[in-house]
Amino acid sequence: MTLLVNVAVGLVMMLAALATLTWFVTRAVERRIPPVGRFVDVPGVRFHVIDKGTAPEGQPPILMLHGLAGQVHHFNYFLVNALADSTRVIAIDRPGSGYSTRARDTAIRIDAQADAVAALLSTLQIDRAFVVGHSLGGALALTLALRHPQRVAGLALIAPLTRLLDNPPAVFRPLAVRGYLLRRLLAWTLVTPSFIWRGRRVLPMVFGPESPPPGYTLKAGGLLSLRPSQFIAAAEDLEGVVASYQDIPRRFGELAQPPRPIGMLFGREDRVLDHDTHVGSLQTALPGLRVDSVSGGHMLPLTQPTLVARFIKELWQASRT
């Protein structure tokens, strides 16, 4: 009996020590990378929004949606300023990610996130936007275009998730944790120390065969991955997309109406999402789809930002009303 008590006390003390470490790391990260945009409320979601530039008459602003476990600095690293010279750019933290928050069980499914983004556009008094989506943000952009077709003037999809997989990519499998309490227990004890320990092994899986750009940890927000909220949101998003995205690829043919520019940029050596699988899924439904296949990995907005900016601008310019 005494042994069991000692083990229990030791376990509690260890968890308390890990939670304390996580708290201090989180506070340190938030001091180094504070919110840089403004907050906009819609039902169930408080969006963290970077809003720069002015849209020319007759052309829509650009809306940017990041991927799973990402945040707004994946775009703010280079692309926001590069595009804001030409038009208004709205880059957001998706619900729950970065500094955006969501009510419990709200805006987790991909369709619910699309509705929240549409509500954000209404709040910002934007009738139509040209939508850029990276990775899971690409799946969100496609869902938004299908659920709210008149709000989307065109799509620039960068390494997008276009179909569900039998298993999540290897780098995201640790996110496959179910249960409200278990996710939070792990997030506040094991996840942050684990990421600190194995971070150098994770990044090659996400960026490979390319490398993270200079300043990735701060300027591109890499350290925000150490916050418990980032793990919780990503784990919820992974479950949410599996629960809600199954029927979306069957509707890809509907994207042809109304007519609008749609293009995809994909790295042939992507280690997260297979090039042929995800290009083919959309290209079969939209034979006129523009596909730019390049040498590179999954994180093109950070590793090849000039190329990505040019790709976006060319499609955006074709969306003139």
Steps between C-alpha positions, in 0.01 A plus 500: 500500500779739593671423170185587302461825690864591434460421129182708481663794678805473275280496189306804615822687576643409159186619321501820704864562406425443131198731517712769666766467230233522231352811660836679511584400141160619381536838670849541356380419148207741526734779613727435201215461248197700614188558288581732210151549354160594631221284637167463322208316661248284318262251663710244688838624375736787575725537197852638514527694173783672317345752260729700271479690173215635288313310230490676162155573361359198322730245664439297815721496807705190572409273792770260626432172687786302660531127554475246782704599808601821321430864571484838329877560496541234233359774275616804692864388465507633141178465304276751678727796430587376151131486405383804697691721255231409245180443697343456840621182672320332788701222664339321792573250769244227436254437787694371801842543339757769576319772691152425365270332749176306472226396738501137608384265220472796261660542154684169519344332196628632168150608392450691826837672452392600148182652639701689764732638231196609296368676811837671538480629142154641574626668816786654303246612235669298227257362241752287310859399570773324306589212731847354555516170688806302606477131595192459725432864418459382142229256609336786688521726194336232284227448759439874522469522120243219498294621796518870416577514126406864453752606767801346321642683196772242439728249667878469532566162661849428630573133577132454589336206667244403234391157625498310825768238559466162666752619759623851583850595384764354732600838641141562617425158649590615855201735469257207475395535864130482581323644799468853636678432830772271365604753236536769763682275744756407236524857368582638845746228602674297230454678168718809551802317650464232232499756220804675645679165508400371155451826310811451290359170375153639427603795284665289226175303476301820446745701286700227326677483266530876564602666827323752723580858397717734708304634794245220489466470878408868555417676174303202363350422841658158540521530879121535522487122448616469862174644635251241631215671317672431169509125565140496620374688195697283258376177662141626483546614140635160397195327645271767356625470143463121508142540622393763248708496181399162358238634258684814389714338225185356339383858441817638342330521161273771642801730533479570126197719569512790531803530267808619691876442495610193694858382522715260699869524587656178628850380583586174330708387800236587762549270802170587667245469216564291190521715188330258258219405739389853583561657160314217326201517734417856396632489144267212411198707601628826346684422175575870445671535838834678493762277661853624567719210614836613632802347665445543872333381816184580692582840649526700179362824653815506715759326286411654160301812589587701187373219278184469709437876490527500121264203472242670722524833321449347157182325608378799700542731201278264299223538756423863407124553501 
